[in-house]
Structures are given as C-alpha cells and as structure tokens.
Amino acid sequence: MIEEIEAINDILEEFAVLTQHQETWFDDALEKGLLQGREEGRTEGRIEGRIEGRTEGRTEGRNEALLTVARNLLGLGRSTEEIVQITGLSPKDIQALLH
C-alpha cells in the first residue's frame, strides 16, 4: 500500500511539473507565433510597398510622357480637342499647360 501511495505521489509531482511546463510552453509558443506573424507582416508590407511604388512610378512616368506629348502638340498648333483625342488627357489638364 505504501508503494502505491508513493507511486501516486510521484505521478502527482510529475503532473505538477508538467502543468508548470505547459504554461511556459504555451507562453513560448504564443511569443514565437507573434514574432513570426510580425515578421510575415513586415515582409508582406515591404512587398506591397514595392509594388505600390512601382505602380505609382509607372503612372507618374506615363502621365509625364503624355504631358510632354501634349506640350509638343500645343507647340505645333494642335487644338485642345485633338490633343484630348491623341493623349487621353482631360481638357482641364491641357488647359493647365497653356498657363
């Protein structure tokens, strides 16, 4: 009977140790998951930022090219309507080039 009680005590002690470790394991896993999530978020943000920057750069470059064409067409005496048709710019944009 004493051996059985000692065995039960051993099991209870092991259970207590496991319970303490379980909390530590959970905290460690949670912290690791948060760190991994932050890193993935940063990586995703950098990728999205690059894509957005490239897209904006291309759009700005395209717009600058169209404005240059519009200026040249104005210099050749073309009408605002013709320039709108050729470039796709708005009449307002073309009028702004005249000022």
C-alpha positions as a Markdown table, in Angstrom:
| # | Residue | x | y | z |
|---|---|---|---|---|
| 1 | Met | 0.0 | 0.0 | 0.0 |
| 2 | Ile | 2.9 | 2.4 | 0.8 |
| 3 | Glu | 4.4 | 1.7 | -2.6 |
| 4 | Glu | 1.1 | 2.6 | -4.3 |
| 5 | Ile | 0.8 | 5.8 | -2.3 |
| 6 | Glu | 4.4 | 6.7 | -3.3 |
| 7 | Ala | 3.7 | 5.9 | -6.9 |
| 8 | Ile | 0.6 | 8.2 | -6.7 |
| 9 | Asn | 2.7 | 10.9 | -5.1 |
| 10 | Asp | 5.3 | 10.6 | -7.9 |
| 11 | Ile | 2.6 | 10.8 | -10.5 |
| 12 | Leu | 1.1 | 13.9 | -8.8 |
| 13 | Glu | 4.5 | 15.6 | -8.7 |
| 14 | Glu | 5.1 | 14.8 | -12.4 |
| 15 | Phe | 1.7 | 16.2 | -13.2 |
| 16 | Ala | 2.5 | 19.4 | -11.3 |
| 17 | Val | 5.8 | 19.8 | -13.1 |
| 18 | Leu | 4.1 | 19.2 | -16.5 |
| 19 | Thr | 1.5 | 21.7 | -15.6 |
| 20 | Gln | 4.1 | 24.3 | -14.9 |
| 21 | His | 6.0 | 23.5 | -18.1 |
| 22 | Gln | 2.7 | 23.6 | -20.0 |
| 23 | Glu | 2.2 | 27.2 | -19.1 |
| 24 | Thr | 5.8 | 28.0 | -20.2 |
| 25 | Trp | 5.4 | 26.1 | -23.4 |
| 26 | Phe | 2.2 | 27.9 | -24.2 |
| 27 | Asp | 3.8 | 31.3 | -23.5 |
| 28 | Asp | 6.8 | 30.4 | -25.6 |
| 29 | Ala | 4.7 | 29.2 | -28.5 |
| 30 | Leu | 2.5 | 32.3 | -28.3 |
| 31 | Glu | 5.5 | 34.6 | -28.3 |
| 32 | Lys | 7.1 | 32.7 | -31.2 |
| 33 | Gly | 3.8 | 32.9 | -33.1 |
| 34 | Leu | 3.5 | 36.7 | -32.5 |
| 35 | Leu | 7.1 | 37.2 | -33.7 |
| 36 | Gln | 6.6 | 35.1 | -36.8 |
| 37 | Gly | 3.3 | 37.0 | -37.5 |
| 38 | Arg | 5.0 | 40.3 | -37.2 |
| 39 | Glu | 7.9 | 39.3 | -39.5 |
| 40 | Glu | 5.5 | 38.0 | -42.1 |
| 41 | Gly | 3.5 | 41.2 | -41.8 |
| 42 | Arg | 6.7 | 43.3 | -42.4 |
| 43 | Thr | 7.7 | 41.1 | -45.3 |
| 44 | Glu | 4.2 | 41.4 | -46.8 |
| 45 | Gly | 4.2 | 45.2 | -46.2 |
| 46 | Arg | 7.6 | 45.6 | -47.9 |
| 47 | Ile | 6.4 | 43.6 | -50.9 |
| 48 | Glu | 3.1 | 45.6 | -51.1 |
| 49 | Gly | 5.1 | 48.9 | -50.8 |
| 50 | Arg | 7.4 | 48.0 | -53.6 |
| 51 | Ile | 4.5 | 47.0 | -55.9 |
| 52 | Glu | 2.7 | 50.2 | -55.0 |
| 53 | Gly | 5.8 | 52.3 | -55.5 |
| 54 | Arg | 6.5 | 50.7 | -58.9 |
| 55 | Thr | 2.8 | 51.2 | -60.0 |
| 56 | Glu | 2.9 | 54.9 | -58.9 |
| 57 | Gly | 6.2 | 55.4 | -60.6 |
| 58 | Arg | 4.9 | 53.9 | -63.9 |
| 59 | Thr | 1.7 | 56.0 | -63.6 |
| 60 | Glu | 3.7 | 59.2 | -63.0 |
| 61 | Gly | 6.1 | 58.4 | -65.8 |
| 62 | Arg | 3.2 | 57.7 | -68.2 |
| 63 | Asn | 1.5 | 61.0 | -67.1 |
| 64 | Glu | 4.7 | 63.0 | -67.6 |
| 65 | Ala | 5.2 | 61.4 | -71.1 |
| 66 | Leu | 1.6 | 62.3 | -72.0 |
| 67 | Leu | 2.1 | 65.9 | -70.8 |
| 68 | Thr | 5.2 | 66.2 | -72.8 |
| 69 | Val | 3.4 | 65.0 | -75.9 |
| 70 | Ala | 0.6 | 67.4 | -75.2 |
| 71 | Arg | 3.1 | 70.3 | -74.9 |
| 72 | Asn | 4.7 | 69.3 | -78.2 |
| 73 | Leu | 1.3 | 69.1 | -79.9 |
| 74 | Leu | 0.3 | 72.6 | -78.4 |
| 75 | Gly | 3.6 | 73.9 | -79.8 |
| 76 | Leu | 2.6 | 72.5 | -83.2 |
| 77 | Gly | -0.6 | 74.4 | -83.0 |
| 78 | Arg | -2.9 | 71.5 | -82.5 |
| 79 | Ser | -6.3 | 72.1 | -80.9 |
| 80 | Thr | -7.2 | 71.1 | -77.4 |
| 81 | Glu | -9.8 | 68.6 | -78.8 |
| 82 | Glu | -7.2 | 66.9 | -81.0 |
| 83 | Ile | -4.8 | 66.7 | -78.1 |
| 84 | Val | -7.5 | 65.1 | -75.9 |
| 85 | Gln | -8.1 | 62.5 | -78.6 |
| 86 | Ile | -4.4 | 61.8 | -79.1 |
| 87 | Thr | -3.3 | 61.7 | -75.4 |
| 88 | Gly | -6.4 | 60.8 | -73.5 |
| 89 | Leu | -5.7 | 63.7 | -71.2 |
| 90 | Ser | -8.6 | 65.8 | -70.0 |
| 91 | Pro | -9.2 | 69.3 | -71.5 |
| 92 | Lys | -8.6 | 70.7 | -68.0 |
| 93 | Asp | -5.1 | 69.1 | -68.0 |
| 94 | Ile | -4.3 | 70.6 | -71.4 |
| 95 | Gln | -5.6 | 74.0 | -70.5 |
| 96 | Ala | -3.3 | 73.9 | -67.4 |
| 97 | Leu | -0.4 | 73.5 | -69.8 |
| 98 | Leu | -1.3 | 76.8 | -71.5 |
| 99 | His | -0.9 | 78.7 | -68.3 |
